[in-house]
Amino acid sequence: MENQSPRISRIDFQNSVRDVFFISAGVVMASIGLKGFLLPNGFLDGGAMGIALLTRILSGIDLSILIVLVNLPFILLGIRQVSFQFAVKSSIAIVALAILVHLIELPTITSDKLLIAVFGGFFLGAGIGLSIRGGGVIDGTEVLAITVSRKSSLTVGDFISIFNVILFAFAALLVSIETAMYSMLTYITASKTVDFIIHGIEEYIGVMIVSDLSDEIKHKVTHDLGRGVTVFRSDEGFGKKGANAVDKRILFCAITRLEVAKLVHEVDKVDPDAFIVQYPIKDTKGGMIKKRPLH
């Protein structure tokens, strides 16, 4: 146990450095998106940041103050729903973003509304995504969405969608329909960028294979494709041939979406009747994720 202490301390330190880097980069990216694109042109985003931007347009209050005030209830909620550490990281990120937004001045980058919406959403989404990877948030809407989903039949995605529909409807009524439409484009770009930052370009797919020839398929996957395989033993089941009391082995492997077609093709060559289930995996760690060299 004593030998593990230095290793655990080193891992904790490395994680802390990584979190600081991600949150710092996220704050910088979000401030560029706000000061360089959205703020000078009166465009909105979704979520808590959208509320802050809309309130700034209607009231003229400094955005840096609104960023803190609008996110404060979500941070307090995050202490109960997530963790105290999460709330501390988020508070630091939000205050740092507010300070940067107040202090930095950027030149007008473009006057094209389409470019403003797309690139404003890109930089803001990158900032939100990097902050999430660092263990905090600069937009607290998801904290509220998690709370609502636990107390109702709505999922997190459902709540965020409803929240933003209402926000953009208010923007159309109080500002203009054109602003609301461009703001929707900003939000779509930002949300896609967040997904890309969090999950990466190599989205992994989980594949489960049920076959009477599981040993041959396992050999194909491990030796010909260079992928790791986990084997599950199954009990009695019911298939197209009726009840089956024979124990089978279920194969599972995690691969990138670019390799799915190749895997299915190799399985078909062994057993055309194999039952294959595919589903997306949000993230992976450890195991044989990277393809091992084949000999």
C-alpha positions as a printed Julia matrix, in Angstrom:
295×3 Matrix{Float64}:
   0.0     0.0     0.0
   2.89    2.34    0.81
   4.42    1.65   -2.6
   1.2     2.71   -4.28
   1.06    6.13   -2.59
   3.66    7.86   -4.82
   1.99    6.4    -7.91
  -1.46    7.58   -6.81
  -0.08   11.04   -5.98
   1.58   11.21   -9.39
  -1.68   10.24  -11.12
  -3.61   12.85   -9.11
  -1.04   15.51  -10.01
  -1.13   14.61  -13.71
  -4.93   14.72  -13.7
  -4.89   18.13  -11.98
  -2.45   19.54  -14.56
  -4.55   18.12  -17.39
  -7.75   19.61  -15.92
  -6.13   23.04  -15.53
  -4.92   22.91  -19.13
  -8.32   21.92  -20.54
 -10.24   24.49  -18.49
  -7.76   27.28  -19.33
  -7.9    26.45  -23.04
 -11.7    26.27  -22.84
 -11.98   29.7   -21.24
  -9.73   31.24  -23.91
 -11.65   29.62  -26.79
 -15.04   30.66  -25.38
 -13.88   34.24  -24.86
 -12.74   34.4   -28.51
 -16.13   33.13  -29.65
 -17.97   35.69  -27.52
 -15.81   38.8   -28.02
 -14.71   38.08  -31.58
 -18.01   36.93  -33.07
 -21.23   36.77  -31.03
 -21.11   39.8   -28.74
 -20.29   42.52  -31.35
 -23.05   41.23  -33.64
 -25.83   40.56  -31.13
 -26.0    36.82  -31.78
 -27.07   34.25  -29.19
 -26.23   30.69  -28.26
 -28.34   28.15  -26.42
 -28.33   27.34  -22.73
 -27.22   29.59  -19.89
 -24.88   31.51  -22.19
 -27.83   32.23  -24.47
 -29.79   33.65  -21.52
 -26.83   35.87  -20.62
 -26.45   37.12  -24.2
 -30.2    37.77  -24.58
 -30.35   39.63  -21.25
 -27.36   41.73  -22.32
 -29.09   42.7   -25.58
 -32.32   43.66  -23.77
 -30.83   45.36  -20.71
 -27.35   46.5   -21.71
 -25.81   44.96  -18.56
 -22.17   43.96  -18.92
 -21.96   40.36  -20.2
 -19.17   39.47  -17.76
 -21.53   40.16  -14.84
 -24.37   38.24  -16.47
 -22.18   35.18  -17.12
 -21.57   34.85  -13.37
 -25.12   35.69  -12.27
 -26.89   33.38  -14.75
 -24.59   30.42  -14.0
 -24.57   30.88  -10.22
 -27.81   28.91   -9.56
 -26.56   26.07  -11.76
 -23.26   25.9    -9.87
 -25.07   25.75   -6.52
 -27.22   22.98   -7.96
 -24.08   21.2    -9.15
 -22.82   20.87   -5.57
 -25.77   18.6    -4.81
 -26.19   16.88   -8.17
 -22.55   16.31   -9.15
 -19.85   17.12   -6.56
 -18.25   19.93   -4.62
 -15.06   19.56   -6.68
 -17.09   19.97   -9.87
 -18.67   23.15   -8.48
 -15.27   24.6    -7.54
 -13.79   23.91  -10.99
 -16.86   25.33  -12.71
 -16.83   28.45  -10.53
 -13.18   29.11  -11.36
 -13.84   28.58  -15.08
 -16.88   30.87  -15.12
 -15.17   33.66  -13.17
 -12.09   33.39  -15.42
 -14.31   33.6   -18.52
 -16.11   36.64  -17.11
 -12.78   38.39  -16.44
 -11.46   37.64  -19.93
 -14.69   38.81  -21.58
 -14.48   42.06  -19.59
 -10.79   42.74  -20.25
  -9.9    41.56  -23.74
 -10.69   43.49  -26.9
 -10.66   41.76  -30.27
 -10.85   43.37  -33.71
 -13.86   42.72  -35.93
 -13.02   39.46  -37.64
 -15.85   39.34  -40.2
 -19.14   41.03  -40.97
 -20.61   38.01  -42.74
 -23.53   36.8   -40.6
 -23.18   33.18  -41.65
 -19.49   33.11  -40.73
 -20.25   34.86  -37.44
 -22.86   32.23  -36.52
 -20.72   29.24  -37.55
 -17.36   30.3   -36.16
 -18.85   31.94  -33.08
 -20.55   28.62  -32.35
 -17.35   26.71  -33.09
 -15.17   28.7   -30.67
 -17.84   28.76  -27.96
 -18.54   25.04  -28.37
 -14.83   24.27  -28.24
 -14.59   26.26  -25.02
 -17.53   24.42  -23.44
 -16.21   21.03  -24.58
 -12.68   21.62  -23.28
 -14.05   22.82  -19.94
 -16.14   19.65  -19.63
 -13.05   17.55  -20.36
 -11.37   19.44  -17.54
 -14.12   18.45  -15.12
 -16.08   21.73  -15.04
 -18.56   23.76  -17.06
 -18.86   27.32  -18.33
 -22.52   26.77  -19.22
 -24.56   25.23  -16.42
 -27.66   24.19  -18.34
 -26.74   20.5   -18.29
 -26.67   20.52  -14.49
 -30.3    21.67  -14.47
 -31.12   19.11  -17.18
 -29.68   16.29  -15.05
 -31.77   17.45  -12.08
 -34.98   17.57  -14.11
 -34.32   14.19  -15.75
 -34.02   12.56  -12.32
 -37.4    13.92  -11.24
 -39.38   13.52  -14.47
 -39.74   11.37  -17.56
 -37.67   13.81  -19.64
 -34.16   12.82  -20.66
 -31.26   15.28  -20.45
 -31.41   15.76  -24.23
 -35.17   16.33  -24.18
 -34.9    19.02  -21.52
 -32.04   20.85  -23.26
 -33.98   20.81  -26.55
 -37.16   22.18  -24.91
 -35.12   24.78  -22.99
 -33.49   26.08  -26.18
 -36.71   26.09  -28.2
 -38.25   28.36  -25.55
 -35.11   30.54  -25.47
 -35.03   31.01  -29.25
 -38.77   31.7   -29.3
 -38.21   34.55  -26.83
 -35.32   35.79  -28.97
 -37.59   35.85  -32.04
 -40.27   37.8   -30.14
 -38.0    40.22  -28.26
 -35.19   40.8   -30.76
 -35.92   39.53  -34.29
 -36.69   36.33  -36.16
 -33.46   36.69  -38.16
 -31.37   36.89  -34.99
 -33.15   33.83  -33.6
 -32.51   31.88  -36.8
 -28.81   32.73  -36.89
 -28.6    31.94  -33.17
 -30.06   28.47  -33.84
 -27.25   27.93  -36.33
 -24.75   29.08  -33.7
 -26.2    26.63  -31.2
 -26.12   23.7   -33.64
 -22.48   24.43  -34.49
 -21.57   24.79  -30.82
 -23.3    21.53  -29.8
 -21.62   19.57  -32.61
 -18.25   21.03  -31.62
 -18.85   20.03  -27.99
 -19.59   16.45  -29.12
 -16.43   16.41  -31.22
 -14.24   17.75  -28.41
 -15.63   15.32  -25.81
 -15.93   12.15  -27.89
 -13.33   12.81  -30.59
 -13.28   11.89  -34.26
 -12.64    8.2   -33.46
 -16.1     7.36  -32.21
 -16.08    3.81  -30.92
 -18.71    1.19  -31.65
 -19.45   -1.73  -29.36
 -20.1    -4.94  -31.28
 -21.65   -8.07  -29.75
 -21.57  -11.28  -31.78
 -23.62  -14.41  -31.03
 -22.62  -17.46  -33.06
 -22.13  -21.23  -32.8
 -18.69  -20.61  -34.34
 -17.54  -18.12  -31.72
 -14.04  -19.66  -31.42
 -13.34  -19.22  -35.14
 -14.71  -15.68  -35.1
 -12.61  -14.8   -32.04
  -9.5   -16.06  -33.86
 -10.39  -13.92  -36.9
 -10.9   -10.76  -34.84
  -7.8   -11.13  -32.69
  -5.33  -12.44  -35.3
  -6.59  -11.02  -38.61
  -7.99   -7.69  -37.38
  -5.71   -7.16  -34.39
  -8.54   -6.35  -32.0
  -9.18   -7.45  -28.43
 -12.21   -9.61  -27.69
 -14.1   -10.21  -24.45
 -16.01  -13.5   -24.18
 -19.28  -13.8   -22.2
 -20.97  -17.08  -21.45
 -24.74  -17.11  -22.07
 -27.47  -19.28  -20.57
 -30.5   -20.76  -22.26
 -32.1   -18.45  -24.8
 -34.73  -18.26  -27.52
 -33.86  -17.65  -31.16
 -35.26  -18.2   -34.63
 -34.94  -21.96  -34.12
 -36.91  -21.82  -30.87
 -35.65  -22.5   -27.35
 -31.96  -23.33  -27.13
 -30.61  -24.92  -23.96
 -27.04  -25.07  -25.27
 -24.67  -22.6   -23.64
 -23.11  -20.22  -26.11
 -20.34  -17.7   -26.01
 -21.03  -14.05  -26.8
 -18.13  -12.05  -28.2
 -17.71   -8.35  -27.51
 -15.18   -5.9   -28.96
 -14.83   -2.12  -29.19
 -13.73   -0.77  -32.57
 -13.84    2.53  -34.43
 -16.77    3.17  -36.74
 -14.38    3.01  -39.71
 -13.66   -0.66  -38.95
 -17.24   -1.87  -38.51
 -17.74   -2.89  -42.15
 -14.5    -4.89  -42.16
 -15.44   -6.68  -38.91
 -18.93   -7.61  -40.18
 -17.41   -8.85  -43.43
 -14.96  -11.11  -41.56
 -17.75  -12.49  -39.35
 -19.89  -13.2   -42.42
 -17.07  -15.24  -43.92
 -17.08  -17.5   -40.85
 -20.81  -17.56  -40.01
 -23.36  -15.78  -42.26
 -26.07  -16.51  -39.67
 -24.23  -14.86  -36.77
 -26.31  -12.4   -34.73
 -24.49   -9.03  -34.58
 -25.5    -6.06  -32.43
 -23.84   -2.64  -32.78
 -24.17    0.35  -30.48
 -22.22    3.61  -29.96
 -19.73    3.96  -27.11
 -19.18    7.44  -25.7
 -15.65    6.88  -24.43
 -13.1     4.16  -23.78
 -10.07    3.7   -21.54
  -7.57    0.89  -21.16
  -7.78   -2.51  -22.81
  -6.83   -3.17  -26.4
  -8.39   -0.06  -27.9
  -5.6     0.76  -30.3
  -4.99   -1.82  -32.98
  -2.1    -4.11  -32.06
   0.57   -4.91  -34.68
  -0.11   -8.08  -36.64
   2.64  -10.6   -37.31
